[in-house]
């Protein structure tokens, strides 16, 4: 439980840093560079103190990374510039626990009680209230952006949930094979898969920007931004990497390695939006929409209910 709460605190700052990085460089590129940074840091730990890419559970951790880091985080970084940090965090973090509970039920035959089902309904109501546009934001263009943001946020939540459940399976395989693995090593085996997906996505975007006639090896490694703009970007990428895909995910994996179900771990982490909203107000000067606050409180209340439900 303590590891999940530490991950929650780290993720709240990660969302904020990721929002700033996505605004400066675009979601796809910001996601690639923070994954590259995390892979380097976690790789140093894993090959020095862990088992690197070895172990019977590696294929499961790798699959978890493809879905969670690759698909889930690519989607999150598309949602951030469209919904903003508070709403993206609310949608991703609060929808992930019920999705994880459903996945565990369908795959691992984990029963869902009526109390848990009620809590999931409360979560959906809260997220819906937070995402509902105000009357002044209902122009055609903004409505289209809201639809796109909703799609990416939904995909991010699904990726996060499925990645966490597969990690639970990976830890079970590791324990059965008597190959103990720590949270940082598990995070490395996941993040390297995310880097693969994120890198391919970034290369595709760069290829499209430079024209379909451009050969992949002719693409520039970095975008044509000024050196000054890159100096503005790297602190946010580094902060996002450290708080999110390095330390945050390591503590999350540590929590998943215990007997606590993935849905409960994600339920604790889903309290992240309450921390993100004031942080975004202080550091990003984003206005606090009363409806977003009410929706976040309702959703987190449902998350707490899910965590306590039996």
C-alpha positions in Angstrom: 0.0 0.0 0.0 2.8 2.4 0.9 4.5 1.9 -2.4 1.2 2.7 -4.2 0.8 6.0 -2.3 4.4 7.0 -3.1 3.7 6.2 -6.8 0.6 8.4 -6.6 2.6 11.4 -5.4 5.3 10.9 -8.0 2.7 10.5 -10.8 1.0 13.8 -9.9 4.3 15.7 -10.7 4.9 13.5 -13.7 1.5 14.5 -15.2 2.4 18.2 -14.7 5.9 17.8 -16.2 4.5 15.7 -19.1 1.9 18.4 -19.9 4.6 21.1 -20.2 6.8 18.8 -22.3 3.9 17.9 -24.6 3.1 21.5 -25.2 6.7 22.3 -26.1 7.6 19.3 -28.3 4.3 17.5 -29.0 3.0 14.4 -27.3 4.7 11.8 -29.4 8.2 13.3 -29.2 7.9 14.2 -25.5 6.9 10.6 -24.7 9.8 9.2 -26.7 12.5 11.2 -25.0 11.2 10.6 -21.5 11.1 6.8 -22.2 14.6 6.9 -23.6 15.8 8.7 -20.4 14.0 6.1 -18.2 15.4 3.2 -20.2 18.9 4.5 -19.6 18.4 5.1 -15.9 16.6 1.8 -15.2 18.9 -0.2 -17.4 21.9 0.9 -15.4 20.2 -0.3 -12.2 18.9 -3.5 -13.8 22.2 -4.7 -15.3 24.1 -3.7 -12.2 21.9 -5.0 -9.4 19.2 -7.0 -11.2 18.7 -9.6 -13.9 18.6 -7.3 -16.9 16.4 -8.8 -19.6 16.5 -12.3 -18.2 14.0 -14.4 -16.3 11.0 -16.6 -17.1 8.7 -13.6 -16.6 10.4 -11.3 -19.1 7.9 -12.0 -22.0 5.0 -11.0 -19.7 6.7 -7.9 -18.5 7.6 -7.0 -22.1 4.0 -7.5 -23.2 2.9 -5.4 -20.2 5.2 -2.6 -21.4 3.9 -2.7 -24.9 0.3 -2.3 -23.8 0.9 0.0 -20.7 3.9 2.1 -21.7 3.5 1.8 -25.5 -0.2 2.1 -26.2 -1.3 3.6 -22.9 1.3 6.3 -22.6 1.3 7.2 -26.3 -2.5 7.8 -25.9 -1.9 9.8 -22.7 0.5 12.1 -24.4 -2.1 12.7 -27.1 -4.8 13.5 -24.5 -2.6 15.9 -22.5 -2.6 18.8 -25.0 -6.3 18.3 -25.8 -7.7 17.9 -22.3 -5.0 19.5 -20.1 -3.3 17.9 -17.2 -6.2 17.7 -14.6 -8.7 16.2 -17.0 -6.3 13.8 -18.6 -5.2 12.6 -15.2 -8.8 12.3 -14.0 -9.9 10.2 -17.0 -6.8 8.0 -17.2 -6.3 7.3 -13.5 -9.9 7.0 -12.5 -11.1 4.8 -15.3 -8.1 2.4 -15.0 -9.3 0.7 -11.8 -12.6 -0.5 -13.1 -11.0 -1.5 -16.4 -8.4 -3.5 -14.4 -11.1 -5.1 -12.2 -13.1 -6.2 -15.3 -9.9 -7.5 -16.9 -9.0 -9.5 -13.8 -12.5 -10.9 -13.7 -12.6 -12.0 -17.3 -9.0 -13.3 -17.5 -8.1 -14.4 -14.0 -11.6 -15.2 -12.8 -11.5 -12.6 -10.0 -15.1 -12.1 -8.8 -16.6 -8.6 -8.8 -19.1 -7.8 -6.0 -22.1 -5.5 -6.2 -20.3 -3.0 -4.1 -17.4 -2.9 -6.5 -19.8 -2.5 -9.4 -21.5 0.4 -7.6 -18.1 2.0 -7.0 -17.2 1.7 -10.7 -20.5 3.4 -11.7 -19.7 6.3 -9.3 -16.3 6.6 -11.0 -17.8 6.8 -14.4 -20.3 9.5 -13.3 -17.5 11.5 -11.8 -15.3 11.3 -14.9 -18.2 12.1 -17.1 -19.0 15.2 -15.0 -15.4 16.4 -15.1 -15.2 16.0 -18.9 -18.5 17.6 -19.7 -17.8 20.9 -21.6 -19.1 24.2 -20.3 -21.5 26.3 -22.4 -18.7 28.7 -23.4 -16.6 25.9 -24.9 -19.2 24.4 -27.2 -18.0 25.8 -30.6 -17.6 23.2 -33.3 -13.8 23.2 -33.2 -13.6 22.8 -29.4 -16.2 20.0 -29.5 -14.1 18.1 -32.0 -11.0 18.5 -29.7 -13.0 17.2 -26.7 -14.0 14.1 -28.7 -10.4 13.4 -29.7 -9.2 14.0 -26.1 -11.9 11.6 -24.8 -10.8 8.9 -27.2 -7.1 9.2 -26.3 -7.9 9.4 -22.6 -10.1 6.2 -22.8 -7.3 4.4 -24.7 -4.8 5.5 -22.1 -6.9 4.1 -19.3 -7.4 0.8 -21.0 -3.7 0.5 -21.7 -2.8 1.3 -18.1 -5.3 -1.2 -16.7 -4.3 -4.0 -19.0 -0.6 -3.4 -18.5 -1.1 -3.6 -14.7 -3.0 -6.8 -14.8 -0.4 -8.4 -17.1 2.3 -7.2 -14.7 0.5 -9.2 -11.9 0.6 -12.2 -14.2 4.4 -11.6 -14.7 5.1 -11.5 -11.0 3.2 -14.7 -10.5 5.3 -16.4 -13.2 8.4 -15.0 -11.6 7.5 -16.3 -8.2 6.6 -19.7 -9.6 10.0 -19.9 -11.2 11.6 -18.8 -8.0 13.2 -15.8 -9.7 12.5 -12.8 -7.4 12.6 -9.5 -9.2 12.5 -6.0 -7.7 10.2 -3.1 -8.8 13.0 -1.2 -10.7 14.0 -4.3 -12.7 10.4 -5.1 -13.6 10.0 -1.4 -14.6 13.0 -1.7 -16.9 11.7 -4.9 -18.6 8.4 -2.9 -19.2 9.9 0.4 -20.2 12.1 -1.0 -22.9 9.0 -2.3 -24.7 7.4 1.1 -24.3 10.5 2.7 -25.8 10.2 0.4 -28.8 6.5 1.4 -29.4 7.2 5.1 -28.6 10.2 5.2 -30.9 8.4 3.6 -33.8 5.5 6.1 -33.3 7.8 9.0 -33.2 9.7 7.9 -36.4 6.3 7.5 -38.2 5.3 11.0 -37.2 8.7 12.5 -38.3 8.4 10.5 -41.5 5.0 11.9 -42.2 6.1 15.5 -41.4 9.0 15.3 -43.8 7.0 13.7 -46.6 6.3 10.0 -47.4 9.1 10.1 -50.0 11.8 10.5 -47.3 13.7 7.4 -46.4 13.7 6.4 -42.6 17.5 6.7 -42.3 17.4 10.2 -43.7 15.2 11.5 -40.9 16.9 13.9 -38.5 17.3 12.5 -35.0 15.8 15.6 -33.4 13.3 18.1 -34.7 14.4 21.4 -36.1 13.8 23.5 -33.0 16.3 26.1 -31.8 18.9 25.2 -29.2 17.2 27.6 -26.8 13.9 25.8 -27.1 15.6 22.5 -26.4 17.1 24.0 -23.3 13.6 24.9 -22.2 12.4 21.3 -22.9 14.9 19.0 -21.4 14.2 19.9 -17.7 10.6 18.9 -18.1 11.4 15.7 -20.0 13.9 14.8 -17.2 11.5 15.6 -14.4 8.7 13.7 -16.2 11.0 10.7 -16.7 12.2 10.6 -13.1 8.8 11.0 -11.5 6.9 8.9 -13.9 8.4 6.1 -15.9 11.5 5.7 -13.6 10.6 6.1 -9.9 6.8 6.2 -10.2 6.6 3.0 -12.2 9.2 1.3 -10.1 7.1 1.9 -6.9 3.9 0.9 -8.9 5.6 -2.4 -9.9 6.6 -3.0 -6.3 3.0 -2.6 -5.2 1.8 -5.0 -7.9 4.4 -7.6 -6.7 2.4 -8.0 -3.5 -0.8 -9.9 -3.0 -2.8 -6.7 -3.6 -5.0 -7.0 -6.8 -4.1 -4.7 -9.7 -7.5 -2.9 -9.4 -6.8 -1.9 -5.8 -3.3 -0.7 -6.6 -4.7 1.4 -9.5 -7.5 2.6 -7.2 -4.9 4.1 -4.8 -3.0 5.7 -7.7 -6.3 7.1 -9.1 -6.3 9.7 -6.3 -3.6 11.5 -8.4 -6.1 13.9 -10.0 -6.8 15.6 -6.7 -3.1 16.5 -6.4 -2.8 17.4 -10.1 -5.6 20.1 -10.1 -3.9 22.4 -7.5 -0.5 21.8 -8.9 -1.7 22.7 -12.4 -3.2 25.9 -11.0 0.1 26.9 -9.2 2.6 25.9 -11.9 0.6 26.1 -15.1 -1.8 28.9 -14.2 -4.6 26.7 -15.5 -8.1 27.9 -14.2 -9.8 25.5 -11.9 -13.2 24.6 -13.4 -15.7 23.9 -10.6 -17.2 21.1 -12.6 -13.8 19.4 -13.0 -13.2 19.6 -9.3 -16.7 18.2 -8.5 -16.2 15.5 -11.0 -12.7 14.6 -9.7 -14.0 14.4 -6.1 -16.9 12.1 -7.2 -14.6 9.9 -9.2 -12.0 9.6 -6.5 -14.8 8.9 -4.0 -15.8 6.0 -6.2 -12.2 4.9 -6.3 -12.0 4.9 -2.5 -15.3 2.9 -2.5 -13.8 0.4 -4.9 -10.7 0.2 -2.7 -12.8 -0.6 0.4 -15.4 -2.7 -1.3 -15.4 -6.4 -0.7 
